[in-house]
Amino acid sequence: MKSRILLTGKNGQVGAELAALLPRLGEVTSFDRHELDLSNPGHIRRAIRSVRPTMIVNAAAYTSVDQAEREEKQARIINVDAPALMAEEAKRIGAVLVHYSTDYVFDGSRNLPYDETDQPNPINVYGKTKLAGEEAIRAVGLPHLIFRTAWVYGTKGRNFLLTILRLATEREELRVVSDQFGAPTWSREIAKATAMVLVQLSQQGQDAISKFSGLYHLTAAGKTSWFDFAQSILERASRTPRGLAWFVAATGSKRLIVRRITPISTEEYPTQARRPAFSVLSNRRLKQMFGLELPDWREQLDSAFADQQA
Ligand SMILES: NC(=O)c1ccc[n+]([C@@H]2O[C@H](COP(=O)([O-])OP(=O)(O)OC[C@H]3O[C@@H](n4cnc5c(N)ncnc54)[C@H](OP(=O)(O)O)[C@@H]3O)[C@@H](O)[C@H]2O)c1
């Protein structure tokens, strides 16, 4: 039987990639914020009851990390109450829930990759709401997959890659934090890995989900700092005429005026939300259970540039 998939957040970084890929797996009904507003329980119930999906993929979330410090109530509604209700509705109709969470559930006080058994201890409101969302889904007790990912970028939307490209047209010097470490992950790779997991589940039959249900870390391999990531982005943007072509397409500007990137400390770049200093996630469980390993972050960045120029 073909899957009937309900996708939320179809215009987000991960959601847009899923909207392009998931139709290979089944019949997809995807929603943007206006069609299905996660802060409206009526919308959630109505959408799920009318589509009657076999699978719900929730790519929508409240993702503004700094703004969440001022809008905790709204962040909780979208990141906790909405997934909890989706889980209840999914359980009622026997659907599987696929959901995304974050490396920011950890406090970053260590320097070894975190695995799924490590104790979360979020240090900002966004991380707290995402962790509470995970817990709410587990509490409903339905078959689910929660993928914790990190440092997501894509070719659209709001993300570090596009911000660096824009700033490189506006400033001669960029000052970038060099003492926070993580794994920049391309939204396309997250969607691809999600689809590969879902294909494996469907090949293994009806009961497979009970064996595989749970929490998985899903990020690029390797680790870097925001500073190194910024340097890598600008190297790729300026290295080839085609790299520059994308840069022009992404920023609308023809001139790269940046001359210097200076490493700075977190203390020198105060933000409303605190961020973990180290949030590299071990993907060992994903490999053990599904034989999946995402490419290194540098390779993913190369692919994102190559894809943009194709
Ligand atoms: N971005 C990161 O660096 C990062 C890191 C770790 C984990 N994650 C997790 O990965 C998942 C995907 O994130 P992403 O990077 O794709 O985020 P994104 O680009 O910010 O997309 C989030 C989507 O959610 C939608 N949304 C927000 N509020 C909504 C509401 N009330 N009702 C319905 N839709 C709503 C947004 O709609 P609009 O398009 O209308 O704004 C947007 O399309 C999320 O669970 C996020 O927490 C992200």
The ligand as a Gaussian input file, in Angstrom:
#p B3LYP/6-31G(d) Opt

LIG

0 1
 N       17.435000      25.936000      11.268000
 C       18.325000      25.310000      12.046000
 O       19.501000      25.684000      12.134000
 C       17.914000      24.086000      12.809000
 C       18.855000      23.488000      13.665000
 C       18.486000      22.346000      14.382000
 C       17.221000      21.822000      14.246000
 N       16.314000      22.418000      13.425000
 C       14.971000      21.848000      13.334000
 O       14.763000      21.371000      12.021000
 C       13.379000      21.521000      11.659000
 C       13.278000      22.262000      10.335000
 O       13.862000      23.544000      10.502000
 P       14.151000      24.528000       9.290000
 O       15.560000      24.928000       9.380000
 O       13.616000      23.948000       8.018000
 O       13.265000      25.758000       9.770000
 P       12.663000      26.976000       8.915000
 O       13.378000      27.120000       7.632000
 O       12.589000      28.108000       9.874000
 O       11.205000      26.450000       8.590000
 C       10.238000      26.329000       9.580000
 C        8.895000      26.342000       8.899000
 O        7.912000      26.307000       9.929000
 C        6.884000      27.186000       9.535000
 N        6.119000      27.676000      10.672000
 C        6.505000      28.531000      11.632000
 N        5.478000      28.808000      12.436000
 C        4.426000      28.101000      11.964000
 C        3.077000      27.971000      12.367000
 N        2.572000      28.632000      13.408000
 N        2.276000      27.152000      11.631000
 C        2.756000      26.492000      10.576000
 N        3.998000      26.583000      10.129000
 C        4.835000      27.384000      10.831000
 C        7.590000      28.335000       8.842000
 O        6.653000      29.021000       8.038000
 P        7.017000      30.391000       7.259000
 O        7.767000      29.907000       6.047000
 O        5.699000      30.981000       6.956000
 O        7.851000      31.173000       8.218000
 C        8.646000      27.605000       8.056000
 O        8.181000      27.225000       6.779000
 C       12.720000      22.232000      12.836000
 O       12.111000      21.300000      13.671000
 C       13.879000      22.891000      13.560000
 O       13.606000      23.072000      14.940000
 C       16.651000      23.537000      12.688000

